[in-house]
Amino acid sequence: MPLSLLGAGLAGLAYASVIERNAFRLRRFDVPVLEPGQRPVRILQLSDLHLTPGRRLLINWVRSLGDLKPDLVVNTGDSIAHPEAVPPLLHALEPLLSRPGLFVYGSNDLYAPVPKNPARYLWRTSKGDKRQHTPSLPWQELGAGMSAAGWLDMNNTTARIKVGDLDVAVGGIHDSHIDRDRYDVIAGPAPADADLRLGVMHSPEPRNMTRFAADGYQLLLAGHTHGGQLCIPFYGALVTNCGIDRARVKGLSRHDSAYLHVSAGLGTSPYAPVRFACYPEASLLTLVPRRRT
């Protein structure tokens, strides 16, 4: 290999692992799902921190989001990646835990990451990978910490929550990537009298999104994809690691009658600590009234 190519490769790796991986960004979207005349509300979505105790830059950046004072915080999973990560995660979330909140789990909240060849995601997803039979991460401690602050555990359940002036009906499922989703448990029309019907999941699998939309959920929130994590400028993600198409690997789009927002997330696996052309992100979604027709 010519030295110039080797140098370029090393420079790209250094950029992806040191600079872009820590260049956290807040993305903002307006989502027209409210009835005319209703006051806007703001949802802060966090996803895929994959936190290890030493990630001080990430912890401090998440703490800074408390200044936004969102009306609702939604955590779409894969929060931890280390057996001792729950206390630093709760420290990161502390300025937000006084706000109304919801959470679901991702597979990496239960199972510790293991070394693997990241290039294999170019031809297959990680679904079906052999995992420990017993969870190896403190997911119960994780859930208890968020629940103790008043955040709602939305894994395979439904709830009603007050968000600003809105009465919000929420349906949530556990991670489909490890076959813990149980949509049948929450199936059925979402409450028609709610001001907003919100669906929450970790992995944006079309089969579940289609059911959410058919049941009347207006806004669906998911994570898992890391936005592709390694992307090509002006082309985008190479893979999604789930059933969703590349065009919707991150950001706001539509799925049938519902709006869909997929977060590119804030972290990476400790064994693939790089991002390229895919900045780590949190999202602030401002829900606004639909235009009158």
N, C-alpha and C positions, 0 to 999 in steps of 0.2 A: 504494500500500500504506500503510495507517495506520502512523504512527510506532510505535505500541505493538507491532504485529506485527513490524515490522522490528527493534525492540529485542529482542523475545523471540527472534527468529531468530538474531540476533547473539550473544545470551547463550547460547543452546543450542549454537551452533557453538563458542564459546569453551570451554564446559564439555566438549564432546565431544573437542576437539582438545588441550586443555591439562590438564584435570583427569582425566577418566575414562580417557583414553588412557594415562596414567601411574599409574593406581591399580591396580597389579598385585596379584593375589590368588592364593592357593594353595587349590585345591579338593581336598577329601578324599573318597574313596569306599572302601567295603569291597566286595570282589568275591568271592563264595563259589564259587571254582573248584577248591579243593584237596581232596584226599582227607581224610576224618576222621583226626585225629591228626597231620597235618602242621603244621609251624610256619609262621605267617604270614610273608610277605615283602612288601616295599614297592617299588613301581615308581614312579619319578618320570618323568612324561611332559612333555616340552617340545615346542612346535610353533610354527611361523609367527612367528619373531622378526622376520623381514624387517629384519635389523639393518643400520643405517648407522653409520659410525664415531662420530658425535656423540651417540648415545643413551646418555648416561652413566647416567641413572636406571635404564634397563632393564638395562644391563650390570651395575651394582652389585646390582640386585635378584636377577638370576640367580646372581651369585656368592654371595649370601647363602643360596641353596638348598643349598649344600654342607653347611650345618649339619644338614640332615635326615639325612645319611648313608644314602641309599636303597640297597637291595640291587641295584637295576638302574636305569639311566637309559635312556629311549627317546626319541630325537629323531625326530619324524615330519615333518621337512622344512620347506622355505622358511625356511632359517636366515638367509640374507643377502639384501641388496638393493643392494649397492654393490661395485664392484671392489676396494675396499680394506677390506672388512668382515671378512675372515677373521681377521686378527690380533686385532681387538677381540672377535670371537666366541670365539676360543680363550681369550682372557683371561677372558671371562664364564664360560666352561665350566670353567676351570682347577680350581676346587675340586671339580668333579664328575668330572673325567677319570680320577681314580684309582679310581673305582667301575666295575664292569662296565657296559658300554653298547652300544647298538645305534643305527643310524641308517639312514634312507632319505632320498632327495632329493625335493624338490618342484620344480615348474617354475621357481620363482623362485630356486632355487639355480643354475640354468643360464643363465637369461635375465634381463637387467636390466629393471626396471620401466620402462614408458613412460607418458607422460601419456595419460589416457583419461577419458571421461565415466563416473564411477562409477554414475550413475543407470541406465545401460543394464543393470546387473545385475538390475534389477527385472523385466525381461522376457526375459532370456537369460543363459546362463552364459558364462564367458570361454573355455570349451573351444573350440578351433578358431580362436582369434584368430591372426592372422598374426604369426609370430615370426621372429627372425633364423634363418637356416639354420645358423649356427654359434653355439654358446653364447658369451655375452658376459660371463659371470661366472666367477670362478675356482673352479668346482665341484671340479676335481681337487685343488686345494690345500686346499679345505675338507675333502674326504674324507680326504686324506692326513693332515691335522692330527688328525682324530678317530681315524683308524686307528692312527696312531703311538702314541696313548695306550692302545691296546688295544680300542677300541670296534669292533664288527663292522659292516661294510658289508653291509646286508641288501637291496640292490637286486636283485631277481629272483634270489634265492638262498635256501638253507636253512642252518641251523647248529644245533649243540647248545652250550649254555652253562650253567655252574653259577651259580645264583642262590640265595644262602643255602644251605639244605639241599636245594634242588630241582635236578633235572636238567630243563632246559627245552629243548624243541624249538621253533625259531623258523623261520617262513617269512615272507619279505618280498618286496615288489614295488616297482618304480619307479613314478613318477607316471602314473596313468591319464589325468590331465587333459591331458597332452601325448603320450599314446599310447606311452609308454615302458614300460608295465606288460607283463610277459610271464608271466602266471600259468601258462601251459603248461609253463614251465621248472621250476616247483616243484610242479606238480600231482601228486596222489596222496595216499593216506592219510598223515596225520602220524604219526610214530612212536608206537605205542600204549604203549611202555614208558616214555615220558617222564612226569615228574611233572606237567608243564604243557606245553600246546601253544599257542604265542603267534603270532598273525598281525599283521604290521606293514605299514602303507601310508600314503601321504600323503592322497590323496583317497578318501573313503568311498563308492566306487561300489558300488551293490548287486550288480552282476554279479560283482564280485570277492569281496565279503563272503559271498555265497551259496556260492561255491566254497570259500573258506576254511572255512566252517562245515561244508560237506559232507565236507571232507577231515579233519574232526575237530579243528580248532583251536578252543580253548575261549574265548580272549579275543582280541579284535581291537582294535588301536589305530590311530587315524587323526587327522588334523588338517584343514587346508585351508579349512574353512568360515568361520573367524573367528567362529563362533557366530552368524553373520548380520551381525555388526559394527554395523549400525544396526538396532536393534530397537525395538519399541513396548512400553512397559510394560504388563504384564498380557495381552499378546498374543504377544509373542515375535518371532522372526526373520521378516522378510519373504521372504528368499531364502536358499538354501544354496550356490549356485554349483556344484552338482553334482547327482547323481541321488538323493541321500538326501532323505527327507521332512523338513519343517520341525520336526516333533516331536522328531527325533533330531539336530538340528543341533549340539548340544553335550551333554556329560554322558554318563552311563551308561545303556544301554538293552540290548535284546536284538536279535539278528539270527538268526533260525532257532534253532539249538541253542547259539549262541555269545553271550557277552557282548560288547558293543561299547562302547568309549569313544571319543568324538570330542572333542578338545580345541578350545576356542575360541581358543587361541593367545595369544601375548604381544604381537604387533606388528600393523602395518598397512603397506600400500603407502605409500612416501613421497609418492605423489600422491593419497592419500586418507587423511590422517593423523587420522582421527576414529574414535571409538567412542561409541555411545550405547546405554544400557541393556544393555550387553554388555561387562563388564569384561575386560581382558586377564588371562590366567590360565595357570598351570601346574597340573598335577594330581598328587596323591600317591594312588596306588591301593594299598590294602592287600589282598593276596590272602589269603583266610581259608578254612578248611575249609567244605565244604558241610554242611548239616544232615543228620544221620542220618535215614533214612526207615524 
